Amino acid sequence: MKNYGEEILQMVDICKVFDLGDGKKLHAAENVNVTIHKGETVGIVGESGSGKSTLAKMLTRLYSMTSGKIIFHGKDITDLKGEALRQHRKSIQMVFQDPSTAFNPKQRVKEIICEPLENFGMIDKKDVEAKAKEMLRLVDLPEDFADRYPNNMSGGQRQRIAIARALVLEPEIIVCDEATSALDVSVQKTVLDLLVRLQKETHVAYMFICHDLALANSFCDNIVIMQHGKVVEKIHDLREAKDPYSKKLLASVFTIEEGKNKVLPDELFN
C-alpha cells in the first residue's frame, strides 16, 4: 500500500443547500467528510448531480458552504476572507474538464501559464518566457509552444498546459474536475501517466473527480462514492464496493486499459 505524507486537509460535515425559490431547496452536499494527505490521490466518484463538482468548488472556494468546516494543516480556514483567502488559493489549484473555457484566447501559452505568478507578484516580466518553457518541459510539451495560442492545439495538449498552470504556484492540492473525461481514451492514459509522474516528483495531492469508478480505481489511492449529495461509501479498491449504487456504477464501465471493456469480478454483482 502507498505511504502517504502528513494530513493536509479535512473537509468536515460539509453541507451545501441551494435555494431554488418558491420554498424549494436543493441539498447538493450533506455532511460530507473527506481527508487528503500529502502525495495522495482521492477520487470523488458519482453520476451527474451527485454533488462531486459542488464539493470541489467548495474546496476551492468558488462556492460558499452552507455549513461545515475546512481544516488545512490543522487550522480552520472556513471563514477566510479578503487577502487571507486570496493567499490561501495558492495552495489549492484546479484543472477543469475543458481548459479552453478557462483560457483567455488572446493570451499566448507563456502568458496563460505564468498569469498566476503575475497575479501574486511572484515573477518579473523578463522571466516569464523562461518559466513558461520550464513548465512546458515539466508536462512534456515542446518549449516553442510558449509563443503559440491554445486554440491551435489538441485537447490533450491544452490539458497539459492547464496542468502546468495549476502547478506553477507549487500548490499542495490540485483538484482535477473531470479533467480527462473529454479526452480520447489513448490521450487519457498519457495525461494520467503524466499526473502520476508529477505527483512522484512534487508530492502534490490530487482530488480526482470523475463519473467512472473503474477509471478512479486505476488511478486513485482512495475513492469516495457520492449519490444525491451524500457519501455512499469509501473504498480503497473496487472489489470493496458493497453499496448497490456503487455496484451500479461498476455494471457498465469503459476503461483506459487497452481501450476495451474491463472484465470485473462476478462477485461484485452478486
PyMOL commands that set and color helices and strands:
alter all, ss='L'
color gray80, all
select helices_A, chain A and resi 52-59+82-91+99-101+109-119+125-138+143-147+150-152+155-167+185-202+213-219+238-240+244-251+266-269
alter helices_A, ss='H'
color red, helices_A
select strands_A, chain A and resi 7-21+24-37+41-45+67-72+75-76+92-95+173-177+205-210+222-227+230-235
alter strands_A, ss='S'
color yellow, strands_A
deselect
rebuild
show_as cartoon
